[in-house]
């Protein structure tokens, strides 16, 4: 019996153990989902590229439907600093009378602050319209009715300036005559007279009514937004932390705060800067007895909101208007605008704006050309702050990756960088003396090699 049990025990020991089958399909599932996601993204990109016109028209319809809301949000964002200033002032006055304020008193202070801010905004718009419209009408009538006389005076001035014997005199006179004929014809056909009178009146009235409606609804929306802005901000934060985990939600909130800082600092600073430039231009042109003082000052001030290219965009039509009246005053105006923009770019602008965008002049020009070429004037206005926010996000991502790899984050550390040690991650700087010695050795070895070949 003992021998049989031993045989059975040895037989069981000799039997090979069954291998366990690995039924974990999670890695394969992850790979499959990744492939499906890539295919879906590729199809979506192909659909967007193929149907770009339809997609763009759909976004355009949504944008047109929400024009009043967009106007209201922009007005509320611009009026928020003025409202906050009035609110702080009224809170100080109210706390002198009573230490604690009730909820109703706070609401009254908010309503009064919104009303004051709206009054300031409407006053600025009315003053600008009052300055622009009458002089614009006078300017167009003057150009159309006395175009031939102005062109003749300008041609005579050019002939006197170039003394008639210059090879430039003939082509320049021809260019002035052709340009004046084209401008006169365009003004008479497009501005003062329409071929289809009834259709033009109908379209004009419809556009004016639509614009007035959007502006009125926009002002109402801005009042509601300013009165309950804390609630809107709380709802936005609630949505962000509902979508993202707290860690990533904090990052999104940081980016939103940075965007608010960049957009607010840029646009409010540029508006204040443009108001100062417009006032200085008005006073200076009045002293110099230039024509169309108010119109030119408004054009220069409004276009100054566009960074870098804005002053020159406003100076070109203004210089043409003045040049038609008096060519010498047109030249003086161009010289004055160049001096004024240098003062603005080096003294006034930096004092008001500071470094709100964090972009170098190269990236400012890059953003204006990129967004201006893609979206026109609106792209030129919003391109710099949008690009500044994107630049900030990319900078933070790059710094985060470098921090994980234990590499320096400052750009100046990489200017003289040669290599990075793959083991210790230490940065190795360039050695100018060593580079010079290596180059001299290379030159010597080349000369020796050439001499050795010549000897052979």
C-alpha positions as CSV (number, residue, x, y, z in Angstrom):
1,X,0.0,0.0,0.0
2,X,2.8,2.4,0.9
3,X,4.5,1.6,-2.5
4,X,1.3,2.4,-4.4
5,X,0.8,5.7,-2.6
6,X,4.4,6.6,-3.3
7,X,3.9,5.9,-7.0
8,X,0.8,8.0,-7.1
9,X,2.6,10.9,-5.3
10,X,5.5,10.7,-7.8
11,X,3.1,10.6,-10.7
12,X,1.3,13.7,-9.5
13,X,4.6,15.5,-9.1
14,X,5.7,14.6,-12.6
15,X,2.5,16.0,-14.2
16,X,3.3,19.5,-15.7
17,X,1.5,22.4,-14.1
18,X,-1.2,24.1,-16.3
19,X,-0.3,27.6,-17.3
20,X,-2.7,30.3,-16.5
21,X,-4.2,32.1,-19.5
22,X,-3.8,35.9,-19.3
23,X,-7.3,37.3,-20.1
24,X,-6.5,40.9,-19.4
25,X,-7.7,42.8,-22.5
26,X,-7.3,46.3,-21.1
27,X,-4.1,47.1,-23.1
28,X,-5.7,45.9,-26.3
29,X,-8.8,47.9,-25.5
30,X,-6.7,51.1,-24.9
31,X,-5.0,50.5,-28.3
32,X,-8.3,50.0,-30.1
33,X,-9.9,53.1,-28.6
34,X,-6.8,55.1,-29.5
35,X,-7.0,53.9,-33.1
36,X,-10.7,54.7,-33.3
37,X,-10.1,58.2,-31.8
38,X,-7.4,58.9,-34.4
39,X,-9.7,57.8,-37.2
40,X,-12.6,59.9,-35.9
41,X,-10.3,63.0,-35.5
42,X,-9.0,62.5,-39.1
43,X,-12.6,62.2,-40.5
44,X,-13.6,65.3,-38.5
45,X,-10.6,67.3,-39.9
46,X,-11.3,66.1,-43.4
47,X,-15.0,67.1,-43.0
48,X,-14.0,70.6,-41.7
49,X,-11.6,71.1,-44.6
50,X,-14.0,69.8,-47.2
51,X,-17.0,71.7,-45.8
52,X,-15.2,74.8,-44.6
53,X,-17.4,77.2,-46.5
54,X,-20.6,75.7,-45.1
55,X,-19.1,75.6,-41.6
56,X,-17.9,79.2,-41.9
57,X,-21.4,80.3,-43.1
58,X,-22.9,78.5,-40.1
59,X,-20.7,80.3,-37.7
60,X,-21.4,83.5,-39.5
61,X,-25.1,83.1,-39.1
62,X,-24.7,82.3,-35.3
63,X,-22.5,85.4,-35.0
64,X,-25.0,87.6,-36.8
65,X,-27.8,86.3,-34.6
66,X,-25.8,87.0,-31.4
67,X,-24.5,90.4,-32.5
68,X,-26.5,92.2,-29.8
69,X,-25.2,89.9,-27.1
70,X,-21.6,90.2,-28.3
71,X,-21.9,94.0,-28.4
72,X,-23.4,94.0,-24.8
73,X,-20.5,91.8,-23.5
74,X,-17.9,94.0,-25.1
75,X,-19.5,97.2,-23.7
76,X,-19.8,95.6,-20.3
77,X,-16.1,94.6,-20.3
78,X,-15.0,98.1,-21.3
79,X,-17.3,99.8,-18.8
80,X,-16.3,97.5,-15.9
81,X,-13.2,99.5,-14.8
82,X,-15.2,102.8,-14.9
83,X,-18.0,101.2,-12.9
84,X,-15.6,99.8,-10.3
85,X,-14.0,103.3,-9.9
86,X,-17.4,104.9,-9.3
87,X,-18.4,102.0,-7.0
88,X,-15.3,102.4,-4.8
89,X,-15.9,106.2,-4.6
90,X,-19.6,105.7,-3.5
91,X,-18.6,103.0,-1.0
92,X,-16.2,105.4,0.7
93,X,-18.9,108.1,0.9
94,X,-21.5,105.7,2.2
95,X,-19.2,104.2,4.8
96,X,-18.5,107.6,6.3
97,X,-22.2,107.7,7.3
98,X,-22.7,104.1,8.4
99,X,-20.1,101.3,8.9
100,X,-22.2,98.4,7.7
101,X,-24.2,98.6,4.4
102,X,-27.3,96.5,3.8
103,X,-27.9,94.4,0.6
104,X,-30.3,97.1,-0.7
105,X,-27.8,99.8,-0.2
106,X,-25.1,97.8,-2.1
107,X,-27.6,97.2,-5.0
108,X,-28.3,101.0,-5.1
109,X,-24.6,101.8,-5.2
110,X,-24.1,99.2,-8.0
111,X,-27.0,100.7,-10.0
112,X,-25.7,104.2,-9.6
113,X,-22.2,103.1,-10.6
114,X,-23.5,101.4,-13.8
115,X,-25.6,104.5,-14.6
116,X,-22.5,106.8,-14.2
117,X,-20.3,104.5,-16.3
118,X,-23.0,104.3,-19.1
119,X,-23.3,108.1,-19.0
120,X,-19.6,108.6,-19.5
121,X,-19.5,106.0,-22.4
122,X,-22.5,107.6,-24.2
123,X,-21.0,111.1,-23.7
124,X,-17.8,110.0,-25.4
125,X,-19.7,108.4,-28.3
126,X,-21.9,111.5,-28.8
127,X,-18.9,113.8,-28.8
128,X,-17.1,111.7,-31.4
129,X,-20.2,111.6,-33.6
130,X,-20.6,115.4,-33.2
131,X,-17.0,115.9,-34.2
132,X,-16.9,113.5,-37.1
133,X,-20.2,113.7,-39.0
134,X,-20.4,117.4,-39.8
135,X,-16.8,117.7,-40.9
136,X,-17.0,114.5,-42.9
137,X,-20.0,115.8,-44.9
138,X,-18.2,119.2,-45.4
139,X,-15.0,117.3,-46.5
140,X,-16.8,115.1,-49.0
141,X,-18.8,118.0,-50.5
142,X,-15.7,120.1,-50.7
143,X,-13.7,117.4,-52.5
144,X,-16.5,116.6,-55.0
145,X,-17.4,120.3,-55.8
146,X,-13.8,121.7,-56.0
147,X,-11.9,118.6,-57.1
148,X,-10.7,120.1,-60.5
149,X,-9.5,123.3,-58.8
150,X,-7.6,121.3,-56.1
151,X,-6.0,119.0,-58.7
152,X,-4.9,122.0,-60.8
153,X,-3.4,123.7,-57.7
154,X,-1.6,120.5,-56.7
155,X,-0.2,120.0,-60.3
156,X,1.0,123.5,-60.4
157,X,2.7,123.1,-57.0
158,X,4.4,119.8,-58.2
159,X,5.6,121.6,-61.3
160,X,7.0,124.5,-59.3
161,X,8.6,122.1,-56.8
162,X,10.2,119.9,-59.5
163,X,11.0,123.0,-61.7
164,X,9.3,121.3,-64.7
165,X,12.7,120.0,-66.1
166,X,12.7,117.0,-63.8
167,X,11.9,113.6,-65.5
168,X,9.5,112.9,-62.6
169,X,7.3,115.9,-63.4
170,X,5.4,114.4,-66.4
171,X,4.6,111.0,-64.9
172,X,3.6,112.6,-61.5
173,X,1.2,115.0,-63.2
174,X,-0.4,112.1,-65.1
175,X,-0.7,110.1,-61.9
176,X,-2.3,113.0,-60.0
177,X,-4.8,113.6,-62.8
178,X,-5.8,109.9,-63.1
179,X,-6.1,109.5,-59.4
180,X,-8.3,112.6,-59.0
181,X,-10.6,111.4,-61.8
182,X,-11.0,108.0,-60.2
183,X,-11.7,109.5,-56.8
184,X,-14.2,112.1,-58.2
185,X,-16.0,109.4,-60.1
186,X,-16.1,107.0,-57.1
187,X,-17.5,109.8,-54.8
188,X,-20.2,110.8,-57.3
189,X,-21.3,107.3,-58.1
190,X,-20.8,105.4,-54.8
191,X,-21.3,108.1,-52.2
192,X,-23.5,110.9,-53.5
193,X,-25.5,109.0,-56.1
194,X,-26.7,105.5,-56.4
195,X,-28.0,103.9,-59.6
196,X,-30.8,102.0,-57.9
197,X,-32.1,104.7,-55.6
198,X,-35.0,102.8,-54.1
199,X,-32.9,99.7,-53.4
200,X,-30.1,101.7,-51.9
201,X,-32.6,103.6,-49.6
202,X,-34.2,100.3,-48.5
203,X,-30.9,98.6,-47.8
204,X,-29.5,101.6,-46.0
205,X,-32.6,102.0,-43.8
206,X,-32.6,98.3,-43.0
207,X,-28.9,98.3,-42.0
208,X,-29.3,101.5,-39.9
209,X,-32.4,100.0,-38.1
210,X,-30.6,96.7,-37.5
211,X,-27.5,98.5,-36.2
212,X,-29.6,100.7,-33.9
213,X,-31.5,97.7,-32.6
214,X,-28.3,95.7,-31.9
215,X,-26.8,98.7,-30.1
216,X,-29.9,99.3,-27.9
217,X,-30.2,95.6,-27.0
218,X,-26.4,95.5,-26.5
219,X,-26.6,98.4,-23.9
220,X,-29.5,96.6,-22.1
221,X,-27.5,93.3,-22.0
222,X,-24.4,95.2,-20.7
223,X,-26.5,96.7,-17.9
224,X,-27.7,93.2,-16.9
225,X,-24.2,91.8,-17.1
226,X,-22.7,94.6,-14.9
227,X,-25.5,94.4,-12.3
228,X,-25.0,90.6,-11.8
229,X,-21.4,90.1,-12.9
230,X,-20.4,88.2,-9.7
231,X,-23.1,85.6,-10.5
232,X,-21.9,85.2,-14.1
233,X,-18.3,84.8,-12.8
234,X,-19.4,82.2,-10.2
235,X,-21.3,80.2,-12.9
236,X,-18.2,80.2,-15.1
237,X,-16.0,78.9,-12.3
238,X,-18.7,76.3,-11.5
239,X,-18.6,75.0,-15.1
240,X,-14.8,74.9,-15.2
241,X,-14.5,72.8,-12.0
242,X,-17.3,70.6,-13.2
243,X,-15.5,69.8,-16.4
244,X,-11.9,69.6,-15.1
245,X,-10.3,68.1,-12.1
246,X,-9.3,70.6,-9.4
247,X,-5.6,70.5,-10.5
248,X,-6.4,71.2,-14.1
249,X,-9.3,73.6,-13.1
250,X,-6.7,75.7,-11.3
251,X,-4.6,75.9,-14.4
252,X,-7.6,76.9,-16.6
253,X,-8.5,79.6,-14.0
254,X,-4.9,80.9,-14.1
255,X,-5.1,81.1,-17.9
256,X,-8.5,82.9,-17.7
257,X,-7.1,85.4,-15.2
258,X,-4.1,86.0,-17.4
259,X,-6.3,86.5,-20.4
260,X,-8.4,89.0,-18.5
261,X,-5.2,90.8,-17.4
262,X,-3.9,91.0,-21.0
263,X,-7.1,92.0,-22.7
264,X,-8.1,94.5,-20.0
265,X,-4.7,96.1,-19.8
266,X,-4.3,96.2,-23.5
267,X,-7.6,97.6,-24.6
268,X,-8.2,100.0,-21.7
269,X,-4.6,101.2,-22.0
270,X,-4.9,101.6,-25.8
271,X,-8.2,103.5,-25.4
272,X,-6.7,105.9,-22.9
273,X,-3.5,106.3,-25.0
274,X,-5.6,107.0,-28.1
275,X,-7.7,109.6,-26.3
276,X,-4.5,111.4,-25.2
277,X,-3.0,111.2,-28.7
278,X,-6.3,112.5,-30.3
279,X,-6.4,115.5,-27.9
280,X,-2.7,116.3,-28.5
281,X,-3.3,116.1,-32.2
282,X,-6.4,118.3,-32.1
283,X,-4.5,121.0,-30.1
284,X,-1.4,120.9,-32.3
285,X,-3.3,120.9,-35.6
286,X,-5.4,123.9,-34.4
287,X,-2.2,125.8,-33.5
288,X,-0.7,124.9,-36.9
289,X,-4.0,126.0,-38.6
290,X,-4.4,122.7,-40.5
291,X,-7.7,122.0,-42.4
292,X,-10.2,119.4,-41.1
293,X,-8.7,119.6,-37.6
294,X,-11.5,117.6,-35.8
295,X,-11.9,115.0,-38.5
296,X,-8.2,114.3,-38.8
297,X,-7.7,114.2,-35.0
298,X,-10.5,111.6,-34.6
299,X,-9.1,109.5,-37.5
300,X,-5.6,109.6,-35.9
301,X,-6.9,108.8,-32.4
302,X,-9.2,105.9,-33.4
303,X,-6.7,104.2,-35.7
304,X,-4.1,104.5,-32.9
305,X,-5.9,101.6,-31.1
306,X,-4.3,99.3,-33.7
307,X,-0.8,98.5,-32.6
308,X,2.3,99.4,-34.7
309,X,0.5,99.9,-38.0
310,X,-2.5,101.9,-36.7
311,X,-0.9,105.4,-36.6
312,X,0.3,105.0,-40.2
313,X,-3.1,103.7,-41.4
314,X,-4.8,106.8,-39.9
315,X,-2.1,109.2,-41.2
316,X,-2.4,108.2,-44.9
317,X,-6.0,109.4,-45.6
318,X,-5.5,112.4,-43.3
319,X,-2.4,113.4,-45.2
320,X,-4.2,113.1,-48.5
321,X,-7.1,115.3,-47.3
322,X,-4.7,118.0,-46.1
323,X,-2.5,117.6,-49.2
324,X,-5.5,118.4,-51.5
325,X,-6.1,121.7,-49.6
326,X,-2.4,122.7,-49.2
327,X,0.5,120.5,-50.3
328,X,3.0,122.2,-47.9
329,X,0.7,121.7,-44.9
330,X,0.4,118.0,-46.0
331,X,4.2,117.6,-45.8
332,X,4.2,119.4,-42.4
333,X,1.5,117.1,-41.2
334,X,3.4,113.9,-42.2
335,X,6.5,115.2,-40.3
336,X,4.4,116.1,-37.3
337,X,2.7,112.6,-37.2
338,X,6.1,110.9,-37.4
339,X,7.3,112.9,-34.4
340,X,4.0,112.4,-32.5
341,X,4.1,108.6,-33.0
342,X,7.7,108.5,-31.9
343,X,6.7,110.3,-28.7
344,X,3.7,108.0,-28.2
345,X,5.8,104.8,-28.9
346,X,8.7,105.7,-26.6
347,X,7.1,107.9,-23.9
348,X,3.3,107.9,-23.6
349,X,2.5,104.3,-24.6
350,X,5.0,102.6,-22.3
351,X,3.9,104.8,-19.4
352,X,0.2,103.8,-19.8
353,X,0.5,100.2,-21.2
354,X,3.7,99.0,-19.6
355,X,4.4,95.4,-20.6
356,X,0.8,94.1,-20.5
357,X,1.2,91.7,-23.4
358,X,4.7,90.4,-22.6
359,X,5.5,90.2,-26.3
360,X,8.6,91.6,-28.0
361,X,8.1,93.9,-31.1
362,X,8.8,91.0,-33.4
363,X,5.9,88.9,-32.1
364,X,3.6,92.0,-32.1
365,X,4.3,92.5,-35.8
366,X,3.9,88.7,-36.4
367,X,0.5,88.7,-34.6
368,X,-0.8,91.8,-36.5
369,X,0.2,90.4,-39.9
370,X,-1.1,86.9,-39.1
371,X,-4.5,87.9,-37.6
372,X,-4.9,91.0,-39.8
373,X,-4.3,88.9,-43.0
374,X,-6.8,86.3,-41.8
375,X,-9.6,88.4,-40.2
376,X,-9.0,92.0,-41.5
377,X,-9.4,95.0,-39.2
378,X,-10.9,92.9,-36.4
379,X,-7.9,90.6,-36.5
380,X,-5.6,93.6,-36.3
381,X,-7.4,94.8,-33.2
382,X,-7.7,91.5,-31.3
383,X,-4.6,89.7,-32.8
384,X,-2.0,91.0,-30.3
385,X,-3.9,90.1,-27.0
386,X,-5.0,86.7,-28.4
387,X,-1.5,85.9,-29.5
388,X,-0.2,87.1,-26.1
389,X,-2.4,84.6,-24.3
390,X,-1.4,81.8,-26.7
391,X,2.3,82.8,-26.1
392,X,1.7,82.6,-22.3
393,X,0.1,79.1,-22.5
394,X,3.0,77.8,-24.7
395,X,5.5,79.3,-22.3
396,X,3.9,77.7,-19.3
397,X,3.8,74.3,-21.0
398,X,7.5,74.5,-22.1
399,X,8.5,75.6,-18.5
400,X,6.5,72.7,-17.0
401,X,8.2,70.1,-19.3
402,X,11.7,71.6,-18.5
403,X,10.9,71.6,-14.8
404,X,10.1,67.9,-15.0
405,X,13.3,67.2,-16.7
406,X,15.2,69.2,-14.2
407,X,16.5,71.7,-16.8
408,X,16.7,75.5,-16.4
409,X,13.6,77.5,-17.4
410,X,15.1,80.9,-18.1
411,X,15.8,81.7,-21.8
412,X,19.2,83.4,-21.0
413,X,20.5,80.0,-19.8
414,X,20.1,78.6,-23.3
415,X,21.7,81.5,-25.2
416,X,25.3,80.2,-24.6
417,X,24.3,76.6,-24.3
418,X,26.4,74.0,-26.0
419,X,25.0,70.6,-24.9
420,X,23.1,69.0,-22.1
421,X,24.6,66.0,-20.2
422,X,22.3,63.0,-20.8
423,X,23.0,61.5,-17.3
424,X,23.0,64.5,-14.9
425,X,21.0,66.9,-17.1
426,X,23.6,69.6,-16.4
427,X,23.9,72.4,-19.0
428,X,27.3,72.7,-20.6
429,X,28.0,76.3,-21.8
430,X,30.1,77.2,-24.8
431,X,33.8,78.0,-24.2
432,X,34.9,80.7,-26.7
433,X,38.6,80.1,-26.1
434,X,38.1,76.3,-26.7
435,X,36.1,77.0,-29.9
436,X,38.8,79.4,-31.1
437,X,41.6,76.8,-30.4
438,X,39.6,74.0,-32.2
439,X,39.1,76.3,-35.2
440,X,42.8,77.2,-35.4
441,X,43.7,73.5,-35.1
442,X,41.3,72.7,-38.0
443,X,42.8,75.4,-40.1
444,X,46.4,74.2,-39.4
445,X,45.5,70.6,-40.1
446,X,43.9,71.6,-43.4
447,X,46.9,73.7,-44.5
448,X,49.3,70.8,-43.5
449,X,47.1,68.4,-45.6
450,X,47.2,70.8,-48.6
451,X,51.0,71.3,-48.4
452,X,51.5,67.6,-48.1
453,X,49.5,67.1,-51.3
454,X,51.4,69.8,-53.1
455,X,54.7,68.2,-52.2
456,X,53.6,64.9,-53.6
